[in-house]
Each structure stands twice: as structure tokens, then as C-alpha cells.
Amino acid sequence: MLKFKMLPVAMLLAGFGAFAQDSTQTPPATNAEPPATTAPKHMHGDQAEHRLKRLSKKLNLTDDQKEKIRPILLDQEKQLKSLESDTTLTAQQKHEKARDIRMSSKSQMADILTPEQKEKIQSRKTHGEGHHRMHPGKANSGTSDSSASDQQQ
């Protein structure tokens, strides 16, 4: 019985400890430069390079293929970022335009891949390999998102 009476006291003390401040901390300088973490999460080209590495690993791309695919992915990323910041389009229009951008990139990259690499992509699609992200609160309507288009490329 004594344990049950001590439990709320222990929880209360633990809660106060969480709010205690360390008096040894020095206040931040007022003329200090802003931290480097204020930069955007993904710098231009990071996502494209990440996708290129994934594709290279999945399809065993040659160096020549990588050099031909890199500008396609960079251009796609640039177009998608520009589209994201466009306030004149509705969400549906952005979605359709993003799909068109991805399909165009996919078509350009297909011209660079060998028949074996294309077959590998098709077999991955039909066997359900890879990862599919579903947006929270949305049903999977069968449309492809960026991760699905990565897989199809």
C-alpha cells in the first residue's frame, strides 16, 4: 500500500526535474550568426543524387549511363521544386503537372537503359518489390507518386 502512495510523489518529483533549468548554461550571444541548420533540408541536387545512387544500385548502371541520367534527374528535381512553390495552380493541377514531369523523365531515361535493365524494372513492378509510400489519410488511388516512379525508371 505504501508503494501506491509513493508512486504519485515520485512522478511529481520526476515531473519537476524535467522542468528544472541548468544554471550553468550561458545565454546565447545576441550578435551571434544564425545556426547553419536554417538552410533548406534538401539542397539542390541532393534528391537527384540519392535517386541516381538507388537506380545505379538496382540496375547496375554504367558510368556513361549515370552521366546521362544525372542531368535528367536534376532537371526533374528543379521542375518539381519550382512547381511546389507555384501558388497559381490548384493542388490537382500541381499533381497532374508533377506526374507529367515524372513521366517525361522516365521516358528520357528509358532511352538510356538497356533492354535487360528495362526488363528488371518491369519484373520489380510485377513482383511488387520496392517501397510504396501512401500519404496519411489518403486512399491508394493507383496513381504513382515519386517513389513509384523511381521504381519504374
Helices and strands as residue ranges (DSSP letters): H 2-19, G 36-38, H 46-59, H 63-84, H 91-110, H 115-126, H 146-152
